[in-house]
């Protein structure tokens, strides 16, 4: 059984990012545009209250599914990418959508079970039509719903980002495997083998994918998926020099 909720613990080993930079790492959004907009306002205020630095946003993936506004979240992310330095990681939910758009019915069936229904409805299909279609028909309809620009944008997402003493991935990494040799599937899907590993990694791993009630501070990793679609709390981890702090929306579903 997948461990979706895990107990948080401290502390995390010291780490640094290059001087002059300030990075806000945003956890799994899952279709909650309302929370994303609130968090971006909080980040803007937090950044403005500090000395000037080069600002960068990193999104850990799973922008879509489960919440009601996935299409609008993708549109907002595309706008952000034109306004300043932003980098986006590919989550397992983006992977499932893209595989479904490529005609993979098995991926579509899983996509529908893990929140893809809400994504499809957010792209304009009404609920009665969704309920009336079988998976083959839904597979045929899907490419006409998702704008080509959204698909191209999602396909551009990265699998891993390295910065200073940190590495950013969606789900985690395979312990004992060098970063350049990590398998893409595990970067997007891994759970227990990574989460339960007590030893060090090549860098401090910042990840989402597995929900915890609060930010999960572990000796060699930091998990920031606080279950936004259900809890109402969307979290960002902020990094500057050797400092780290969090910015989060107030909990309200």
C-alpha positions in Angstrom: 0.0 0.0 0.0 1.4 3.4 -0.9 2.3 5.6 2.0 0.6 8.9 1.1 0.8 10.4 4.5 4.1 10.2 6.5 5.3 11.7 9.8 7.5 14.8 9.5 11.0 15.0 11.2 14.0 17.3 11.5 16.7 18.4 11.0 18.0 18.6 7.4 21.7 18.8 6.7 23.1 22.3 5.9 23.0 23.3 2.2 23.8 26.3 0.1 22.7 27.8 -3.3 24.9 30.1 -5.3 25.2 33.6 -3.8 23.0 36.4 -5.1 20.1 34.0 -5.8 16.8 33.5 -4.1 14.7 30.4 -5.1 11.1 29.6 -4.2 10.3 26.0 -4.8 6.6 25.3 -5.2 5.0 22.0 -4.3 2.2 20.0 -5.9 -0.6 22.4 -7.0 -3.1 19.8 -8.3 -5.5 22.1 -10.0 -5.9 24.7 -7.3 -5.5 28.0 -9.1 -6.9 29.9 -6.1 -4.1 28.6 -3.9 -1.4 29.2 -6.5 -2.4 32.9 -6.9 -2.5 33.3 -3.2 0.9 31.7 -2.8 2.4 33.9 -5.6 1.2 37.0 -3.7 2.8 35.7 -0.5 6.0 35.0 -2.3 6.0 38.5 -3.9 5.6 40.0 -0.5 8.2 37.8 1.1 10.7 38.6 -1.7 10.0 42.4 -1.5 10.7 42.4 2.3 14.2 41.0 1.8 17.3 42.5 0.2 17.5 42.4 -3.6 18.4 39.1 -5.1 18.0 37.2 -8.4 14.6 35.5 -8.1 13.8 32.1 -9.5 10.7 29.9 -9.2 10.9 26.1 -9.4 7.7 24.1 -9.7 8.0 20.5 -8.5 5.4 19.1 -10.9 1.8 17.9 -10.6 0.3 21.2 -11.6 -2.8 19.2 -12.7 -5.5 16.7 -11.6 -7.7 16.4 -8.5 -8.5 20.1 -8.1 -11.0 21.8 -10.3 -8.8 24.3 -12.2 -6.1 22.3 -13.9 -6.4 24.0 -17.3 -6.3 27.5 -15.7 -3.2 26.5 -13.6 -1.4 25.5 -16.8 -2.3 28.8 -18.4 -1.1 30.7 -15.3 2.2 28.8 -15.3 2.7 29.6 -19.0 2.2 33.3 -18.2 4.7 33.1 -15.4 7.2 31.5 -17.7 7.1 34.7 -19.8 7.5 37.1 -16.9 10.6 35.8 -15.2 12.9 32.9 -14.4 10.7 29.8 -13.9 11.6 26.1 -14.2 9.1 23.3 -14.2 9.6 19.6 -13.3 7.5 16.8 -14.9 5.3 15.1 -12.4 3.7 11.7 -12.7 0.3 13.4 -13.4 1.7 15.4 -16.3 3.2 12.2 -17.6 -0.1 10.4 -17.6 -1.9 13.3 -19.4 0.8 13.4 -22.1 0.8 9.6 -22.5 -3.0 9.8 -22.8 -2.7 12.5 -25.5 -0.4 10.2 -27.3 -3.1 7.5 -27.4 -2.1 5.3 -24.5 -5.4 3.9 -23.2 -3.8 2.2 -20.2 -2.4 5.6 -19.1 -5.8 7.2 -19.6 -7.4 4.6 -17.3 -4.9 5.4 -14.6 -5.1 9.1 -15.3 -8.9 9.0 -14.8 -8.5 7.1 -11.4 -6.0 9.6 -10.0 -7.8 12.9 -10.7 -7.7 13.2 -14.5 -11.4 13.4 -14.6 -11.2 16.9 -13.0 -8.5 17.9 -15.5 -10.6 16.8 -18.5 -13.7 18.7 -17.2 -11.5 21.8 -16.6 -10.7 21.8 -20.3 -14.3 22.2 -21.2 -15.9 18.7 -21.4 -19.2 18.7 -19.5 -19.8 16.0 -16.8 -22.6 14.3 -18.7 -20.5 13.8 -21.8 -17.6 12.5 -19.7 -19.8 10.0 -18.0 -21.3 8.8 -21.3 -18.0 8.1 -23.1 -16.1 4.9 -22.8 -12.3 5.0 -22.6 -11.7 4.6 -26.3 -14.1 7.5 -27.1 -12.5 9.6 -24.3 -9.0 8.8 -25.8 -10.2 10.1 -29.2 -11.8 13.3 -27.7 -8.9 14.3 -25.5 -6.5 15.8 -28.1 -9.3 18.2 -29.2 -9.7 19.5 -25.6 -6.1 20.3 -24.6 -4.7 23.3 -26.6 -1.5 22.5 -28.5 0.3 25.3 -26.6 -0.5 23.6 -23.3 0.7 20.3 -24.6 3.9 21.8 -25.9 4.4 23.6 -22.6 3.9 20.4 -20.5 6.3 18.5 -22.8 9.0 21.0 -22.1 9.1 20.2 -18.3 12.4 18.9 -16.9 13.1 15.8 -14.9 15.8 17.1 -12.6 17.2 20.4 -11.6 20.6 20.8 -9.7 21.5 24.0 -7.9 24.2 24.3 -5.3 23.9 21.6 -2.7 20.4 20.8 -3.8 18.7 18.6 -6.4 15.0 19.1 -7.2 12.9 16.3 -8.5 9.2 15.5 -8.4 9.1 12.2 -6.5 12.6 11.4 -5.4 15.7 9.5 -6.5 17.0 5.9 -6.3 19.4 5.7 -3.4 22.9 4.7 -4.3 22.5 5.7 -8.0 24.5 8.7 -9.3 22.3 11.6 -10.4 23.1 11.3 -14.1 22.1 7.6 -14.0 18.7 8.1 -12.4 15.8 6.6 -14.3 13.1 9.1 -15.3 10.3 6.8 -14.1 11.7 6.8 -10.6 12.2 10.6 -10.6 8.4 10.8 -11.2 7.0 7.8 -9.3 9.4 6.5 -6.6 8.2 6.3 -3.0 9.3 3.9 -0.2 12.7 3.1 -1.5 13.6 6.8 -1.4 11.5 7.9 1.5 12.7 5.2 3.9 16.4 5.5 3.0 18.3 6.7 6.0 21.6 7.6 4.4 22.9 10.5 2.4 22.3 11.3 -1.2 24.7 13.2 -3.6 22.8 16.4 -2.8 19.9 17.4 -0.5 16.8 16.3 -2.4 13.8 18.6 -2.5 10.7 16.8 -3.7 6.9 16.6 -3.7 4.7 13.7 -4.7 4.1 12.2 -1.2 1.7 14.2 1.0 2.7 15.1 4.5 0.6 17.3 6.9 3.6 19.7 7.2 6.9 20.2 5.4 8.9 17.0 5.9 12.4 17.8 7.1 14.7 14.8 6.9 18.4 14.7 7.2 19.0 14.4 3.5 15.7 15.4 1.9 12.9 17.9 2.2 9.3 17.0 1.1 6.9 19.9 0.4 3.7 18.3 -0.8 1.3 19.4 1.8 -1.8 18.1 0.0 -3.0 21.4 -1.4 -6.0 20.0 -3.3 -7.5 18.7 -0.1 -5.8 20.6 2.8 -5.9 24.1 1.2 -2.2 24.5 2.1 0.1 25.0 -0.8 3.7 25.3 0.3 6.9 26.9 -1.1 10.4 26.3 0.2 12.6 29.3 0.0 16.4 29.1 -0.4 19.1 31.8 -0.3 22.8 31.3 0.5 22.7 28.8 3.4 19.2 29.8 4.6 15.9 28.0 4.1 12.4 29.0 5.1 8.8 28.3 4.0 6.0 30.3 2.6 2.5 28.7 2.6 -1.2 29.5 2.1 -3.4 29.2 5.2 -5.1 25.9 5.5 -8.6 26.0 4.0 -10.0 23.5 1.6 
